[in-house]
């Protein structure tokens, strides 16, 4: 019997949180498994620990790890993970395109073809003619192997991944404010927060186990306040004491107005600001406190309300709650802030609130960006697997950093190209223009997940580049366009490390053998390296040997986790870096004396922002700016996209779970009755949603929780793709696209 959305919510940990309950899912797990293997959930960036139950060589159940941060809790998606292992669309054999069709081939035939086409592309057109596009879902060792092969072997910096689409602006915010990427706090801060500020985060659906923790804190803490800034009234807003709805793209004005209130009402920690903060505008740290006060002056709550459509009184209340002295405050945000053409600026403005009040580096006070994928942090951001990065905080544009990596990788000086590669949207535009001749895609589905997706699907369909896709499922909207599809081992079929939101690294142990002829991506990349003549770069017998090499790359950096040996990871339930020695317990809060081993014991103050030369964090002067595309008479509505609790990303896994297959699987367009009724649209009617880039047909759903003038579609439906409508404009700093805002129109489809 199909599970209704109501049944799903009642069964999920998130719904339990809404009811004030905490249901350990392991109480529901099957009994009598032959053995239980420690692992991590395959879905979001929360990184919930779990055990995989194996019977007769098959995964039959999972149960939550009570000793991990999730306390044995799993959301229903996590609980249903065993079903993805035996899905009917598992890719079990290599496929090669012949006569326009993908047909079964041997591994040797497929890999020989891949190696030959990549070698020919480099020989004929140079290293810039090939590229790699990975994912925050690959294991750290897999992503590291690809990064090393392409940058040091094929000598191209066109190495990208889908974290560019989700977390790049968060990275830009951390780097520009503190000088180093990644959050400084941890999940434990939620247990001490008196105020929780969520901006552009629907954690109840996207991060349900963290949301359960927030709800538990609200229920058990004293006068805990939850403030939600979101155009929609999402399930997250159900526990909010204050929900600020606003016109999408105007939250910079609101955040500046909150800072205005903090300054005007004496809620600034002046001693903290004087000791630990600098001020900047544009790209330069060249301003002073008085400049910042003058900058904030126009951003009164009344003016911000006029710009945003929020209520001025609500802005004042949010600021007072956040700034109240003697109380802690934690902020959280996700794609609503990041997927914007001013995403980095929006991130800066959240950090500004913490720096003004000194509510940072204390239990319960931290800015905590929430991550969408299980290894976007550990594998891609930390591991330097983007076109401008090298591992563990090093930059391609930095000559010293290139020399360090060339020495560590034992390659000749000058091997690593000095110019940055192409970020994601530029990479696919290079493919469109015919400049990119061969592309290797691993563990992701860009022909569904890219913005303005039809533009890039047309380029792929035109065979403008030789496309290799390693994938556990087939067909996906990307693998259907490939020249070669390589069957990849899935989750419990392989071994490696994941690094989640709070800098927590965890080992996923292999539980079962790969299905069919599938192989781990790590093994596939090592095979490819050998066939390309770069076997010496990837000489490892397995992921554990690669991990030992990775430890040497982190040594002496701000990430230093050389104490995370394989044995220690196997024995632990997650470790937080920095962790520079085997005896070190790990670091809950960075930059804090006595907790962070990189802060000298004799530092004069409790906090030291060592990421910047002057050891000061930066408050940035960031004005309100409109999105790349605004509404007009032709396209009068704002489209925003996002997630729902039942599904994840492009649905390749969750749609293989029988309880989820019919639970909110079809994308519908949610709109306010005030927008639907004048057009004669009722819930269930088919409508055509059009933007300047394309159109898609959806069923309509009229909901009071929608903001008038704004419509919402989830991203998980491969047939009704919201990304036919979205815009591929990017943030000028992070190069992250603005998925969250574009202009559309809606037309009812009248049946004859």
Buried (B, 14 or more C-beta within 10 A) or exposed (E): EEBEEEBBBBBBBBBBBBEEEBBBBBEBBEEEBEEBBBBBBBBBBBBBBBBBBBEEEBBBBBBBBBEBBBBBBBBBBBBBBBBBBEBEBBBBBBBBBEEEEBEEBEBEEBBEBBBEBBBBBBEEBEBBBBBBBBBBBBBBBBBBBBBBBBBBBBBBBBBBBBBBBBBBBBBBBBBBBBBBBBBBBBBBBBBBBBBBBBBBBBBBBBBBBBBBBBBBBBBEBEEBBBBBBBBBBBBBBBBBBBBBBBBBBBBBBBBBBBBBBBBBEEBBBEEBBEBBBBBBBEEEBEBEBEBBBEBBEBBBBEBBBEBBBBBBEBBBBBBBBBBBEEBBBBBBBBBBBBBBBBBBBBBBBBBBBBBBBBBBBBBBBBBBBBBBBBBBBBBBBBBBBBBBBBBBBBBBEEEEBBEBBBEBBEBEEEBBBEEBBBBBBBBBBBBBEEBBBBBBBBBBBBBBBBBBBBBBBEBBEEEBBBBBBBBBBBBBBBBBBBBBBBBBBBBBBBBBBBBBBBBBBBBBBBBBEBBEBBBBBBBBBBBBBBBBEBBEBBEBEBBBEBBEBBBEBBEEBBBBBBBBBBEBBEEBBBBBBBBBEEEBEBBBBBBBBEBBBBBEEEBEEBBBBBBBEEBBBBBBBBEBBEBBBEBEEEBEBBBBBBBBBBBBBBBBBBBBBEBBBBBBBEBBBBBBBEBBEEBEBEBEBEBBBBBBBBBBEBBBBBBEBBBEBBBBBBBBBBEBBBBBBBBBBBBEBBBBBBBBBBBBBBEBEEEE
